Structure formats: C-alpha cells, structure tokens
Amino acid sequence: MIDTKLVLIEGLPGSGKSTTAQFISRCLSQSGIKNKWWYEEEKGHPVYLFNSEESMQQTIDNLTKGNYEIIIKKALEQWRVFSDSLQNMEEVVIVDSTFFGYLTWTLFPMNAPIEDIEKYLLEVEAIIRPCRPILIYFYQSDLYTSLKKICERRGGNTAEQFIQNANQSKYGKKRNLTGFDGMLSFWKDYRNFTDNMFAKISTRKLSIENSEGRWNEYLQQIVNFFEITINEKMNTPSIEIDHFVGIYNNDETTCEIYRNGDVLYIDGIQQIWPNSKLLPREGNKFEVESLPINITFDLNKLFITGPQLFDGKVEKMLMKQD
C-alpha cells in the first residue's frame, strides 16, 4: 500500500463517500493495516469545531453574523491539532466529507467569499501535508439524475430538505433560487467550485465520475490506486444466514431483516437508510453498509451497536417475532 496517514473522501451528498470510506477501512483491516474511519456524523469527530447542538449553534450563529474569519481561524487550529496527533499514531485515518465538506459546506451556503473558502482549503492542505494525505473525489456529469437518485434512495422528506437547505440559504436567497431547479443550480455552483479546487491542490488524488453506478469498477480503481488487494470473500457470509431473516421489535421499533441472494438487508431503523445492505464481518456479526453501525444476531435477538451520532445513540436490542 502507498504510504499515507490520512485518506480524504469527497463529493456531493449521496455520491458514495461513506460507502467508499467503509470499503477502504474493510480492505485495510483485511490486509492487517490498523485504521480508523471517522464517519461524518459521528460525535467526537477530531476535526469538527462542534460536538453538541449548543456548540454547533454557536458556530452557525457566528457564520450568520458574517464572522467567517473567527470560525476559519478556529477550524485551522483544529486541523493542526488533528494533523499533529496523526504523527504519533500507528494507523491510517479515513474521513469523508471533511475536506471539501464539513466547514466548506457551511461557508458556501452562508455566501462567504469564494476566495476566503479557497484560501481556507489551501491552508488545510498545507497543514495536513506531513500526513501524506490521499484524496478520493467523486463527481457526476449529470447532477440532475444523481440528485434525483439520492432523494429517492433516502426516501422520506429528503427532497424537501435538500430544496429548503439550498434555496433558503443566504447563497440561495441572494440568487432567488426556488424549487428543485434552484437546488440543482446551488449544487452545480458548488460542484464547479470543488472541481476547481481539486485541480489546484497538489495532494495525491484520484477523481472518479461515478454517475453510472458501476461500483465494482470504481472500487477496483481505488484498490489499484492504493496498491492494496481485495479479499474476494470479504462480502460473503461465513455461515448460513436464513435463520437471521425475520421481523424484530422492541417497545419502540420494528424492523425487518430480509435476504436477497447471499445478502442480508435491514429496513425500519430510523438511523439506518431504508433497505440497507448488511456486510458480513464474522459469523453472526455484520456492518451496515455506509454507516459505522454493527449488527449482531444472538439466538432470537438482534443487537445494534455503534458510536454515538449527532442525532443520538444507535444502541438497540430487538427480539425476533415468532
């Protein structure tokens, strides 16, 4: 594997960043390489300025008042602490939506000057240079189709939230953005900005146009880029899985585990996307695809575990219905 302490994975919402971060983490683990994947919504994230609703609101308030310099200065200091900490660690750290995402996703809709955001990112690149970072960047030529797909995939009121967040932002209001087309215009502008930044930075990098969803090809490109190998059995269950299928519930939640071919899926858990794939670890242990959430089956019980996320704890125990 090429020498690195830090892997950055970037792209628009729903472009496959978390899925790829998890895939890289699993490949490294299979190869005996210590690693830590920090999911973008995980509390305690070492790069973020906030780890509570209160501190997040303080950050938003400062940005709303136009105090960009204060927030950027604090963010750069946080990056320095993070970069310094990696020098003494014997593991590869993987972060998604943290370089082009995270603070940039807040500065841009707040209509912060583009030159200030660009300067911030270039300073971050300089700070993390001792970590010998690698950047994986996903982009889509057909943004309309890509955004439609992610809204359908996540379900619920995802489309309404995307539209409101884009069009009601300072950036959107200044440009009178409305409806789905307005939201599309917002993300096109943002994608143009990140495309330009990707071209400017000198970090080792790989860009992948992934709008056609040929994930076997994209992941193989990443494997080749990292100079690692894929364990062909990594996603194959080591035991019979039929007895895991069924309906599970507790006093608050009901979910379904179902099978499609050799793959198990979970549906019905609030913090897990609908119809999410379960990736086998060992025996009765699985990971939820794209999330740092583990599923363990034990007789007629299902245990859900994982780190605390910004929207709460994930731990649950459900019983299988007869």
Residue pairs with C-beta under 8 A, 6 or more apart in sequence:
1 28
1 31
1 33
1 226
1 227
1 228
2 134
2 204
2 225
2 226
2 227
3 132
4 92
4 131
4 132
4 133
4 134
4 204
5 86
5 87
5 89
5 92
5 93
5 131
5 132
5 133
6 83
6 86
6 92
6 93
6 94
6 95
6 128
6 131
6 132
6 133
6 134
7 21
7 24
7 92
7 93
7 94
7 95
7 133
7 134
7 136
8 95
8 96
8 98
8 99
8 133
8 134
8 135
8 136
8 203
9 17
9 20
9 21
9 24
9 94
9 95
9 96
9 97
9 135
9 136
9 138
10 17
10 96
10 97
10 99
10 100
10 101
10 135
10 136
10 137
10 138
10 194
11 17
11 100
11 137
11 138
11 139
11 210
12 138
12 139
12 140
12 143
12 146
12 147
12 187
12 190
12 191
13 150
13 162
14 146
14 147
14 149
14 150
14 153
14 154
15 138
15 139
15 140
15 146
15 150
15 210
16 138
16 210
16 215
16 218
17 40
17 96
17 97
17 101
17 138
18 39
18 40
18 96
18 97
18 290
18 291
19 215
19 289
19 290
20 96
20 136
20 138
20 218
20 219
20 222
21 37
21 39
21 94
21 95
21 96
22 37
22 279
22 287
22 289
22 290
22 291
22 292
23 219
23 222
24 35
24 37
24 94
24 222
24 226
25 35
25 36
25 37
25 94
26 234
26 279
26 287
27 223
27 226
27 228
27 229
27 230
27 231
27 234
28 34
28 35
28 92
28 228
29 35
30 230
30 231
30 234
31 228
31 229
33 91
33 92
34 90
34 91
34 92
35 91
35 92
35 93
35 94
36 91
36 92
36 93
36 94
37 93
37 94
37 95
37 96
37 292
38 45
38 46
38 47
38 93
38 94
38 95
38 98
39 96
39 291
39 292
39 307
39 309
40 95
40 96
40 97
40 98
40 101
40 102
41 309
41 310
41 311
42 292
42 307
42 308
42 309
42 310
43 51
43 307
43 308
43 309
43 310
44 51
44 307
44 308
45 51
45 95
45 98
46 78
46 81
46 82
46 85
47 78
47 79
47 82
47 95
47 98
47 102
48 78
48 102
49 55
49 59
49 71
49 74
49 75
49 78
49 103
50 56
50 58
50 59
56 310
59 71
59 106
60 106
62 70
62 71
63 71
63 106
63 107
63 110
63 112
64 110
68 107
68 110
68 112
68 113
68 116
69 116
71 103
71 107
72 103
72 107
72 116
72 120
75 103
75 120
76 120
76 123
76 124
76 127
79 124
79 127
79 128
80 127
82 128
83 127
83 128
83 130
83 131
86 93
86 131
87 130
87 131
97 105
99 121
99 124
99 135
100 121
100 137
100 194
100 197
103 120
104 117
104 120
104 121
107 116
107 117
107 120
108 117
108 171
108 190
108 193
109 165
109 166
109 169
109 170
109 171
109 172
109 186
110 169
110 170
110 171
111 169
111 170
111 171
111 174
114 193
117 193
118 197
118 200
121 197
121 201
122 200
122 201
125 133
125 201
125 202
125 203
129 203
132 204
133 203
133 204
134 203
134 204
134 205
134 206
134 225
134 226
135 198
135 201
135 203
135 204
135 205
135 206
136 205
136 206
136 208
136 222
136 225
137 194
137 198
137 205
137 206
137 207
137 208
138 207
138 208
138 209
138 210
139 191
139 194
139 195
139 207
139 208
139 209
139 210
140 146
140 191
140 209
140 210
140 211
141 209
141 211
142 211
143 184
143 187
143 188
143 191
144 184
145 211
146 211
147 162
147 180
147 183
147 184
147 187
150 158
151 158
151 159
151 162
153 273
154 273
154 274
155 273
155 274
159 180
162 183
163 179
163 180
163 182
163 183
166 172
166 177
166 182
166 183
166 186
166 187
167 173
167 177
167 178
167 179
167 182
167 183
167 186
169 186
171 177
171 186
171 189
172 182
172 186
175 182
175 185
176 182
177 183
177 185
177 186
198 205
198 207
206 221
206 222
206 225
208 218
208 221
208 222
210 218
219 230
220 230
223 229
223 230
235 263
235 279
235 280
236 262
236 280
237 262
237 264
237 280
238 280
238 282
238 283
239 283
239 284
241 259
241 262
241 264
242 259
244 257
244 264
244 284
244 297
245 257
245 258
245 259
245 264
246 256
246 257
246 320
246 321
247 254
247 255
247 256
247 257
247 320
247 321
248 254
248 255
248 256
248 257
248 302
248 318
248 319
248 320
248 321
249 255
249 318
249 319
249 321
250 316
250 317
250 318
250 319
253 268
253 269
253 270
253 316
253 318
254 268
254 318
255 266
255 267
255 268
255 269
255 302
255 318
256 266
256 267
256 268
257 264
257 265
257 266
257 278
257 302
258 264
258 265
258 267
259 265
263 277
263 278
264 277
264 278
264 286
265 275
265 276
265 277
265 278
266 272
266 275
266 276
266 278
266 288
266 295
267 274
267 275
267 276
269 304
269 316
271 291
271 293
271 309
271 311
271 312
271 314
272 288
272 291
272 293
273 290
273 291
276 288
276 289
276 290
276 291
277 288
277 289
278 286
278 287
278 288
278 289
278 295
279 286
279 287
279 288
279 289
280 286
281 287
281 294
284 296
284 297
284 298
285 294
285 295
285 296
286 294
286 295
286 296
286 297
287 293
287 294
287 295
288 294
288 295
291 306
292 306
292 307
293 304
293 305
293 306
293 314
294 304
294 305
294 306
295 302
295 303
295 304
296 302
296 303
296 305
297 303
300 319
300 320
301 317
301 318
301 319
301 320
302 317
302 318
302 319
302 320
303 316
303 317
304 314
304 315
304 316
304 317
304 318
305 314
305 315
306 314
306 315
307 314
308 314
